[in-house]
Structures are given as C-alpha cells and as structure tokens.
Amino acid sequence: MASLSEGLLAQRGALLPWAAVAFGSGIALYLFLPAEPQTGHWILAAAVGTGAVLLAPRAGPAWGPVLLALAIAIGGAGMAALRSWAVAAPVLTHRYYGPIEGRIIGIDRSQSDALRLTLDRVRLESFPPEETPARIRVALHAPQPWLPIEPGRIIMLTGHLSPPGAPAEPGDFDFRRTAWFEGLGAVGYTRDPVLTRAPPEGGLWLHRLRSHLSGWIRARISGDAGALAAAVTTGDRSGLGNRTNEAMRDSGLYHVVSISGMHMGLLVGFVFGLIRTAIALVPPLALRVNGKKVAALAALPVAAFYLLLAGRDVATERAFVMVAVMLGAVLCDRQAVTLRSVAIAALVVLTLRPETLLNPGFQMSFAAVAALAWVFGQGWATRLPRHLGWGAPVAVLMLSSLVAGGRPPPMRRPISTAMQSTGCWPICWPLRRWASW
C-alpha cells in the first residue's frame, strides 16, 4: 500500500493528462453499455460522483486525485449521455419505398462510387412529422445530368429507405451508433429521376460557398487532379472517383483528402509565419509589439473560418481545437506542445463530441501528438539534434516520423470497420468486457 501511495504521489505533476484519461474512460464505459441506463442509475452515479468530490480533500494528496478521477469519469459518462439525448431524432423502424422530399445539405460518394446526398427537412408519404427522420442519406444510382447538385436545393424523388445497419458481426463497426450521433434516421438509394421542387433559398451560405469553390477548382483543373485539389482545399470529396479513393487507401495516403491536423497545421503555420516575418521586417513595429502574439491572434480566426468552410467535419473540428489550444498557449506565454495542452484539447473535443472517442482519427492523432509531446519534452530529444549541425532538421523529421508512426499494433492497422472496436485498446477493451459482463 505504501508503494502504491508513493506511485500516486509521483503523478501529482501530471494530473491534467490523467483527467483526460478518466473523462475518456467514462465516455467509453457509457458507449459500450449494452442498454441505456435508467434514471435510478444516473441518480446513483451522481451521488457517487458528488461523494467522491466531497471526500477528495480528506483523502490526502495520494488518494484524493483518485476520487476526483472517479468523479470525472462519471462526468464523462454523463456528458456522453447528454450528447446522445441532444442529438436524438426519429429513426426509421422499417423499410420504406415511396416519394421522398428534402433539402440537400451534404454531397459525397458512397462505397459503390455513386453520388450520395444528405437531406434534411425530410417528408415521407404517410409519415407524421414526429416519426419522420430529421436527416436521411440517399445514393443516386442513376445519372442525373439535368439536376444541379448544390446545397440548399429542395428535391423530390422516389426511392428505397431502410434503418441504419447493425454490425455485421459482434464487435464490428456499429453504423447505427455513428448514424445516431450524425442525426441520420435512414439511408437508401434511388434509380429514378430526381426532380427539383424549389431552388436554393437563404441560408446554408457556407455550404454553397464550399460547393462553388470546389466547382471553380474542378473547372480549372480537370480530372482526378482537380477533384483531389478540391478535396484538400474545401473538404468536398464528391468529385473523387472510387478508383482514386481505393488508390489513396491502398497507398496509405487517404488521410490527405480528409481535412485534419495536417491541413490545419499547414494553413495556421503559414499564416503565423507570414505575419510574424512581416512584423520582423519592420523594425519600428517589431520593437513595439509582440510579433508572436499578434501572429497567433491573426491565425486563430483564419483557422476558425477554415473550420467552417470545411464543413465542421469531426477530424477538422478536432484539428481546430488542437490548434486553438496551441495558439492559446502562445498567447499565454506557455509552451505550445506539452502533455497538458494535448490533454486540454482532448477534454474540449470529448466534451463537444464524446462519440469521437471511438473514431480512429481521434485515437491515432492524439496518440501521435501525445507521444511527440512526451519525447520532445525530454531533454535528450532536444539536445541530440544540436550536435548534428545542418543535419538537425533531418534528424528532427526522422525522429518525429518514428515516434508518430510507432503506435501500438491495433493503431497501426489500416482504418477499417474493425478499427472502431480495437483502436482504443488501452481503455475501451477492458471497459467493454466489464460492461458486457
């Protein structure tokens, strides 16, 4: 017991990262529960969490943080439940074939390379409004050359709809959970003509801006090159064909077309470096203002606009939060990349979208950044390149690649359906087994 207390005391300087672990553990426990907890369960959990917070000051410096971690884990489970309740929407309970009407809010492609539309303001024949899904996703399995595909357009079609699919086998990727948090109540397809009921109206200006910018890029760069340029610029992957997607996946480069940390980092780094360099080139200005903080203040709204332009995808939102935390550290005269800043970013992301804990992108990106923050936080990692002269940048790049790529085996696997259940193995696997038991 004494050695355990000493080990707990040794973690006193790293409580914030452990808070993120505890918060994620609570979320994982909730997401892997076989059934939704009842009101009595939540009352009991709230009582336990409150008791843990009240007893923490009396438990001493070693065991007090353990009680706080228990309370934080309960808070994580509660946050996941609150998010699940907030996005609750009707889900189709049976197969449907008939007229469908809705407004286009999303455009992408299915696994079969068919153009796929996400619709809101859905109307289904003989369905009352309270039973109609808020959003549906329909694949167009027939060419529609007469239909201008653009956000905001209200369309009519006749198609097949079904509830989101269950896992193919126990422990496999659960599309129903993903669809629930995305607000999708049905998915389907049509082979019939799609007609316009009303042209785009007010609103969705960011969606239309993204669509117009993507079209402008594809009009000037033909073929897959233009589609790829549009995807990495605006996040619109509807122009990428199935062959290109498969080639990108097989080569391990598919993350390039998903706007995430790399894109956000390049943009913010360019803006930050440009403004800081411009200030440094004007000596009277450089002597009177803090160029680094001014550059951080300018880069933050640019990153926010890029987030909105890219459609607030999960990966983009996660990248923005991480960049915002880093820029905030610069503004507060703190070290930008530390385990504490990574923990803050993780807490913010998990608070906004608890379901992203099971997202392979979340797991791999935070694992890589945490490993980089730890390695470069060690003295030897920063002193080593200094002895290499001009080879220092190459050494830093090689070390970064080695650390970021040296993930545990489940995280090194290609992103597939199995990844959802095995990627967060350090936390989710034992919790899942315990919850099932």
VEXDREN-2710 file (C-alpha; in Angstrom, 1 decimal):
% VEXDREN-2710
k/r/px/py/pz
1/MET/0.0/0.0/0.0
2/ALA/2.9/2.4/0.8
3/SER/4.5/1.8/-2.6
4/LEU/1.1/2.4/-4.3
5/SER/0.7/5.7/-2.4
6/GLU/4.2/6.7/-3.5
7/GLY/3.3/5.9/-7.1
8/LEU/0.2/8.0/-6.9
9/LEU/2.1/10.9/-5.3
10/ALA/4.6/10.7/-8.2
11/GLN/1.8/11.6/-10.6
12/ARG/0.9/14.8/-8.8
13/GLY/2.6/16.8/-11.6
14/ALA/0.6/15.1/-14.4
15/LEU/-3.0/15.2/-13.1
16/LEU/-4.4/17.1/-16.1
17/PRO/-3.5/14.3/-18.6
18/TRP/-4.9/11.7/-16.2
19/ALA/-8.1/13.8/-16.0
20/ALA/-8.4/13.4/-19.8
21/VAL/-7.9/9.7/-19.4
22/ALA/-10.6/9.5/-16.7
23/PHE/-13.0/11.5/-18.8
24/GLY/-12.5/9.3/-21.8
25/SER/-12.9/6.2/-19.7
26/GLY/-16.3/7.3/-18.5
27/ILE/-17.3/8.0/-22.1
28/ALA/-16.1/4.6/-23.2
29/LEU/-18.0/2.9/-20.4
30/TYR/-21.2/4.6/-21.5
31/LEU/-20.8/3.9/-25.2
32/PHE/-20.1/0.2/-24.5
33/LEU/-23.1/-0.4/-22.2
34/PRO/-25.5/-3.0/-23.6
35/ALA/-28.5/-0.9/-22.6
36/GLU/-29.3/2.7/-21.8
37/PRO/-29.0/3.4/-18.1
38/GLN/-32.3/4.2/-16.2
39/THR/-33.0/7.3/-14.2
40/GLY/-32.1/5.5/-11.0
41/HIS/-28.7/4.6/-12.3
42/TRP/-27.9/8.2/-13.1
43/ILE/-29.1/9.3/-9.6
44/LEU/-26.8/6.7/-8.0
45/ALA/-23.9/7.8/-10.3
46/ALA/-24.4/11.4/-9.4
47/ALA/-24.5/10.6/-5.7
48/VAL/-21.2/8.6/-6.0
49/GLY/-19.6/11.4/-8.0
50/THR/-20.7/14.0/-5.5
51/GLY/-19.4/11.9/-2.6
52/ALA/-16.1/11.4/-4.3
53/VAL/-15.7/15.2/-4.8
54/LEU/-16.6/15.9/-1.2
55/LEU/-14.3/13.2/0.2
56/ALA/-11.3/14.0/-2.1
57/PRO/-9.9/16.8/0.2
58/ARG/-9.9/14.5/3.2
59/ALA/-8.4/11.5/1.3
60/GLY/-4.9/13.1/1.3
61/PRO/-2.6/14.1/-1.6
62/ALA/-2.3/10.5/-2.8
63/TRP/-5.8/9.2/-2.9
64/GLY/-7.7/12.5/-3.3
65/PRO/-6.9/12.7/-7.1
66/VAL/-8.1/9.1/-7.4
67/LEU/-11.5/10.1/-6.0
68/LEU/-11.6/13.1/-8.3
69/ALA/-10.8/10.8/-11.3
70/LEU/-13.8/8.7/-10.4
71/ALA/-16.0/11.8/-10.4
72/ILE/-14.5/12.9/-13.7
73/ALA/-15.2/9.5/-15.2
74/ILE/-18.8/9.7/-14.1
75/GLY/-18.9/13.2/-15.6
76/GLY/-17.6/11.8/-18.9
77/ALA/-20.4/9.1/-18.9
78/GLY/-22.9/11.8/-18.2
79/MET/-21.6/14.0/-20.9
80/ALA/-21.9/11.2/-23.4
81/ALA/-25.5/10.5/-22.3
82/LEU/-26.3/14.2/-22.6
83/ARG/-24.9/14.3/-26.1
84/SER/-26.9/11.2/-27.0
85/TRP/-30.0/12.9/-25.7
86/ALA/-29.3/16.2/-27.5
87/VAL/-28.9/14.6/-31.0
88/ALA/-31.9/12.3/-30.5
89/ALA/-34.1/12.2/-33.6
90/PRO/-36.6/9.8/-35.2
91/VAL/-35.2/6.7/-36.8
92/LEU/-36.9/4.7/-39.5
93/THR/-38.2/1.4/-38.0
94/HIS/-38.9/-0.5/-41.2
95/ARG/-38.1/-0.4/-44.9
96/TYR/-39.8/2.3/-47.0
97/TYR/-40.4/2.7/-50.7
98/GLY/-42.1/5.8/-52.0
99/PRO/-41.9/9.5/-52.5
100/ILE/-39.1/11.4/-50.7
101/GLU/-38.7/15.1/-50.4
102/GLY/-35.9/17.0/-48.7
103/ARG/-33.3/19.8/-48.9
104/ILE/-29.7/19.0/-49.9
105/ILE/-27.2/19.8/-47.1
106/GLY/-24.4/17.3/-47.9
107/ILE/-22.8/15.8/-51.1
108/ASP/-20.3/12.9/-51.1
109/ARG/-19.9/9.5/-52.7
110/SER/-20.8/6.0/-51.5
111/GLN/-18.6/2.9/-51.4
112/SER/-20.0/2.0/-54.8
113/ASP/-18.9/5.3/-56.3
114/ALA/-22.5/6.6/-56.5
115/LEU/-23.2/10.3/-55.8
116/ARG/-24.8/10.5/-52.4
117/LEU/-26.9/13.3/-50.9
118/THR/-27.7/14.1/-47.3
119/LEU/-31.1/15.7/-46.9
120/ASP/-32.9/17.5/-44.1
121/ARG/-36.4/18.9/-43.9
122/VAL/-37.5/15.4/-45.0
123/ARG/-41.0/14.5/-46.0
124/LEU/-42.1/10.9/-46.5
125/GLU/-45.6/9.8/-47.7
126/SER/-47.9/8.8/-44.8
127/PHE/-45.4/9.6/-42.2
128/PRO/-46.4/12.2/-39.5
129/PRO/-43.7/14.8/-38.7
130/GLU/-42.9/13.4/-35.3
131/GLU/-42.0/10.0/-36.9
132/THR/-40.1/11.4/-39.9
133/PRO/-36.3/11.2/-39.7
134/ALA/-34.7/14.6/-39.4
135/ARG/-32.0/13.6/-41.9
136/ILE/-31.5/10.9/-44.5
137/ARG/-28.8/9.9/-46.9
138/VAL/-29.7/8.8/-50.4
139/ALA/-27.4/7.4/-53.1
140/LEU/-28.2/8.2/-56.7
141/HIS/-27.7/5.0/-58.7
142/ALA/-28.6/6.6/-62.0
143/PRO/-27.1/9.6/-63.8
144/GLN/-29.0/12.9/-63.2
145/PRO/-27.5/15.3/-65.8
146/TRP/-30.4/17.6/-65.6
147/LEU/-30.2/18.1/-61.9
148/PRO/-27.9/20.9/-60.5
149/ILE/-26.4/19.3/-57.4
150/GLU/-26.0/22.1/-54.9
151/PRO/-26.7/22.7/-51.2
152/GLY/-30.0/24.2/-50.4
153/ARG/-31.9/22.8/-53.3
154/ILE/-35.1/21.1/-52.4
155/ILE/-35.6/17.9/-54.4
156/MET/-38.2/15.2/-54.9
157/LEU/-37.6/11.5/-55.8
158/THR/-38.9/8.0/-55.4
159/GLY/-36.5/5.7/-53.5
160/HIS/-35.8/3.0/-51.1
161/LEU/-35.0/3.8/-47.4
162/SER/-34.1/1.5/-44.5
163/PRO/-32.9/2.0/-41.0
164/PRO/-29.1/2.3/-40.4
165/GLY/-27.5/-1.1/-40.5
166/ALA/-26.4/-3.1/-37.5
167/PRO/-22.9/-4.5/-37.1
168/ALA/-22.1/-7.4/-39.5
169/GLU/-20.7/-9.4/-36.5
170/PRO/-20.4/-8.9/-32.8
171/GLY/-17.7/-6.3/-32.0
172/ASP/-17.7/-4.9/-35.6
173/PHE/-18.2/-1.3/-36.6
174/ASP/-21.7/-0.2/-35.5
175/PHE/-23.1/2.2/-38.1
176/ARG/-26.2/2.7/-36.1
177/ARG/-24.2/4.5/-33.4
178/THR/-22.5/6.7/-36.0
179/ALA/-25.8/7.5/-37.7
180/TRP/-27.4/8.3/-34.4
181/PHE/-24.8/10.9/-33.5
182/GLU/-24.9/12.3/-37.0
183/GLY/-28.7/12.6/-36.8
184/LEU/-29.3/10.2/-39.7
185/GLY/-32.6/8.4/-39.4
186/ALA/-32.5/6.4/-42.6
187/VAL/-30.3/5.5/-45.5
188/GLY/-31.2/4.4/-49.0
189/TYR/-30.9/4.8/-52.7
190/THR/-32.9/5.6/-55.9
191/ARG/-32.6/4.6/-59.5
192/ASP/-35.4/7.0/-60.6
193/PRO/-35.1/10.6/-61.9
194/VAL/-34.6/13.3/-59.2
195/LEU/-36.6/16.5/-59.7
196/THR/-36.2/20.0/-58.3
197/ARG/-39.1/21.2/-56.2
198/ALA/-37.5/24.5/-55.2
199/PRO/-34.2/26.3/-56.0
200/PRO/-31.8/27.1/-53.2
201/GLU/-33.1/29.7/-50.7
202/GLY/-31.5/31.7/-48.0
203/GLY/-29.2/30.1/-45.5
204/LEU/-26.5/27.4/-46.0
205/TRP/-24.2/30.1/-47.4
206/LEU/-21.1/28.3/-46.2
207/HIS/-22.3/25.1/-47.9
208/ARG/-22.9/26.9/-51.2
209/LEU/-19.5/28.7/-50.9
210/ARG/-17.8/25.4/-50.4
211/SER/-19.7/23.9/-53.4
212/HIS/-18.9/26.9/-55.6
213/LEU/-15.2/26.9/-54.6
214/SER/-15.0/23.2/-55.3
215/GLY/-16.6/23.7/-58.7
216/TRP/-14.3/26.5/-59.5
217/ILE/-11.3/24.4/-58.7
218/ARG/-12.5/21.4/-60.7
219/ALA/-13.3/23.7/-63.7
220/ARG/-9.7/24.8/-63.9
221/ILE/-8.0/21.6/-63.0
222/SER/-9.5/18.7/-64.9
223/GLY/-9.8/15.0/-63.9
224/ASP/-8.8/13.5/-60.7
225/ALA/-6.2/16.1/-60.1
226/GLY/-8.9/18.8/-59.8
227/ALA/-11.1/16.6/-57.6
228/LEU/-8.1/16.0/-55.3
229/ALA/-7.3/19.7/-55.2
230/ALA/-10.9/20.5/-54.3
231/ALA/-10.9/17.8/-51.6
232/VAL/-7.8/19.0/-49.8
233/THR/-8.9/22.7/-50.1
234/THR/-12.6/22.5/-49.1
235/GLY/-13.2/19.0/-47.9
236/ASP/-15.6/18.3/-50.8
237/ARG/-14.8/14.7/-51.8
238/SER/-17.8/14.2/-54.1
239/GLY/-15.6/14.6/-57.2
240/LEU/-13.2/11.8/-56.3
241/GLY/-14.0/8.5/-58.0
242/ASN/-13.9/5.1/-56.5
243/ARG/-10.6/4.1/-58.2
244/THR/-8.9/7.2/-56.8
245/ASN/-10.2/6.6/-53.3
246/GLU/-9.1/3.0/-53.4
247/ALA/-5.6/4.0/-54.7
248/MET/-5.3/6.6/-51.9
249/ARG/-6.4/4.0/-49.3
250/ASP/-4.0/1.3/-50.6
251/SER/-1.1/3.7/-50.6
252/GLY/-1.9/4.9/-47.1
253/LEU/-2.5/8.5/-48.2
254/TYR/-6.2/8.7/-47.8
255/HIS/-5.8/10.9/-44.8
256/VAL/-4.5/13.6/-47.2
257/VAL/-8.1/14.2/-48.6
258/SER/-9.6/14.4/-45.1
259/ILE/-9.1/17.9/-43.8
260/SER/-7.5/17.4/-40.4
261/GLY/-4.4/18.3/-38.5
262/MET/-2.0/18.4/-41.4
263/HIS/-4.1/20.8/-43.4
264/MET/-5.0/23.0/-40.4
265/GLY/-1.3/22.9/-39.3
266/LEU/0.0/23.9/-42.7
267/LEU/-2.5/26.8/-43.0
268/VAL/-2.1/28.1/-39.5
269/GLY/1.7/27.7/-39.7
270/PHE/1.8/29.6/-43.0
271/VAL/-0.3/32.5/-41.6
272/PHE/1.6/32.6/-38.3
273/GLY/5.0/32.6/-40.1
274/LEU/3.9/35.1/-42.7
275/ILE/2.6/37.7/-40.2
276/ARG/5.5/37.2/-37.8
277/THR/8.0/37.6/-40.6
278/ALA/6.2/40.7/-41.9
279/ILE/6.3/42.3/-38.4
280/ALA/10.0/41.4/-38.0
281/LEU/10.8/43.1/-41.3
282/VAL/9.5/46.4/-39.9
283/PRO/11.9/47.3/-37.1
284/PRO/9.9/50.1/-35.5
285/LEU/6.9/47.8/-35.4
286/ALA/8.8/44.8/-34.2
287/LEU/10.2/46.8/-31.2
288/ARG/6.8/47.9/-30.1
289/VAL/4.6/44.8/-30.5
290/ASN/5.0/41.1/-29.7
291/GLY/5.1/39.6/-33.2
292/LYS/4.5/36.1/-31.9
293/LYS/1.3/37.0/-30.1
294/VAL/0.0/39.2/-33.0
295/ALA/0.6/36.3/-35.4
296/ALA/-1.2/33.9/-33.1
297/LEU/-4.2/36.3/-32.8
298/ALA/-4.3/36.6/-36.6
299/ALA/-4.0/32.8/-37.2
300/LEU/-6.9/31.9/-34.9
301/PRO/-9.7/33.5/-36.9
302/VAL/-8.2/32.1/-40.1
303/ALA/-8.3/28.6/-38.6
304/ALA/-11.9/29.2/-37.5
305/PHE/-13.0/30.3/-41.0
306/TYR/-11.3/27.2/-42.5
307/LEU/-13.2/25.0/-40.0
308/LEU/-16.5/26.5/-41.1
309/LEU/-15.6/26.3/-44.8
310/ALA/-14.6/22.6/-44.5
311/GLY/-18.0/21.8/-43.0
312/ARG/-17.1/21.1/-39.3
313/ASP/-16.2/17.5/-40.0
314/VAL/-15.1/15.6/-36.9
315/ALA/-11.5/15.5/-38.0
316/THR/-11.5/19.2/-38.9
317/GLU/-13.1/20.2/-35.6
318/ARG/-10.6/18.1/-33.7
319/ALA/-7.7/19.7/-35.6
320/PHE/-9.1/23.2/-34.9
321/VAL/-9.4/22.6/-31.2
322/MET/-5.8/21.4/-31.0
323/VAL/-4.6/24.4/-33.0
324/ALA/-6.6/26.8/-30.9
325/VAL/-5.2/25.3/-27.7
326/MET/-1.6/25.7/-29.1
327/LEU/-2.2/29.3/-30.1
328/GLY/-3.8/30.0/-26.8
329/ALA/-0.6/28.7/-25.1
330/VAL/1.4/31.1/-27.2
331/LEU/-0.8/34.0/-26.2
332/CYS/-0.4/33.0/-22.5
333/ASP/3.4/32.7/-22.8
334/ARG/3.2/28.9/-22.3
335/GLN/4.9/26.1/-24.2
336/ALA/2.7/25.3/-27.1
337/VAL/3.1/21.5/-27.3
338/THR/3.0/19.7/-23.9
339/LEU/1.1/16.8/-22.5
340/ARG/-1.1/19.4/-20.6
341/SER/-2.1/21.2/-23.8
342/VAL/-2.8/17.8/-25.5
343/ALA/-5.0/16.9/-22.5
344/ILE/-6.9/20.2/-22.7
345/ALA/-7.5/19.7/-26.4
346/ALA/-8.7/16.1/-25.7
347/LEU/-11.1/17.3/-23.0
348/VAL/-12.5/20.0/-25.2
349/VAL/-13.0/17.6/-28.1
350/LEU/-14.6/14.9/-26.0
351/THR/-16.9/17.5/-24.3
352/LEU/-18.1/18.7/-27.6
353/ARG/-18.3/15.3/-29.3
354/PRO/-18.0/12.4/-26.8
355/GLU/-18.6/9.9/-29.6
356/THR/-15.3/10.8/-31.3
357/LEU/-13.5/8.6/-28.7
358/LEU/-14.3/5.6/-30.9
359/ASN/-13.1/7.4/-34.0
360/PRO/-9.8/6.0/-35.4
361/GLY/-8.7/9.5/-36.4
362/PHE/-9.1/10.8/-32.8
363/GLN/-7.2/7.8/-31.4
364/MET/-4.3/8.0/-33.8
365/SER/-3.9/11.7/-33.8
366/PHE/-3.9/12.2/-30.1
367/ALA/-1.7/9.1/-29.6
368/ALA/0.8/10.6/-32.1
369/VAL/0.7/14.1/-30.6
370/ALA/0.9/12.8/-27.0
371/ALA/4.0/10.7/-28.0
372/LEU/5.6/13.6/-29.7
373/ALA/4.9/16.0/-26.8
374/TRP/6.4/13.5/-24.4
375/VAL/9.5/12.7/-26.4
376/PHE/10.4/16.3/-27.3
377/GLY/9.7/17.2/-23.7
378/GLN/12.7/15.1/-22.6
379/GLY/16.0/16.9/-22.5
380/TRP/17.9/14.4/-24.7
381/ALA/15.4/14.7/-27.5
382/THR/16.0/18.4/-27.9
383/ARG/19.8/18.3/-27.3
384/LEU/20.5/15.5/-29.7
385/PRO/19.9/17.5/-33.0
386/ARG/22.2/20.3/-31.8
387/HIS/25.3/18.2/-32.3
388/LEU/24.3/17.4/-35.9
389/GLY/24.7/20.8/-37.5
390/TRP/23.0/21.1/-40.8
391/GLY/21.6/17.6/-40.3
392/ALA/19.5/18.7/-37.3
393/PRO/16.3/19.3/-39.3
394/VAL/16.5/15.9/-41.0
395/ALA/17.2/14.3/-37.6
396/VAL/14.1/16.0/-36.1
397/LEU/11.9/14.9/-39.0
398/MET/13.1/11.3/-38.8
399/LEU/12.6/11.3/-35.0
400/SER/9.1/12.8/-35.4
401/SER/8.2/10.2/-38.0
402/LEU/9.5/7.3/-35.9
403/VAL/7.6/8.5/-32.8
404/ALA/4.4/9.3/-34.5
405/GLY/4.4/6.1/-36.5
406/GLY/5.4/3.9/-33.6
407/ARG/1.8/3.3/-32.4
408/PRO/0.6/0.1/-30.8
409/PRO/-0.3/-2.7/-33.2
410/PRO/-4.1/-2.0/-33.2
411/MET/-3.5/1.6/-34.1
412/ARG/-1.1/0.7/-37.0
413/ARG/-3.8/-1.4/-38.7
414/PRO/-5.5/0.2/-41.7
415/ILE/-8.6/2.1/-40.9
416/SER/-11.3/-0.4/-41.3
417/THR/-14.5/-1.5/-39.7
418/ALA/-12.7/-3.4/-37.0
419/MET/-10.7/-0.3/-36.1
420/GLN/-13.6/1.1/-34.3
421/SER/-13.6/-1.5/-31.7
422/THR/-9.9/-2.2/-31.4
423/GLY/-8.3/1.2/-31.8
424/CYS/-8.7/2.5/-28.3
425/TRP/-7.5/-0.8/-26.8
426/PRO/-5.8/0.6/-23.7
427/ILE/-9.1/1.9/-22.3
428/CYS/-12.0/0.6/-24.3
429/TRP/-11.2/-3.1/-24.4
430/PRO/-11.3/-3.8/-20.6
431/LEU/-14.2/-1.5/-20.1
432/ARG/-16.1/-3.1/-22.8
433/ARG/-15.5/-6.6/-21.4
434/TRP/-16.5/-5.3/-17.9
435/ALA/-19.7/-3.6/-19.2
436/SER/-20.7/-6.8/-21.2
437/TRP/-20.2/-8.9/-18.1
END
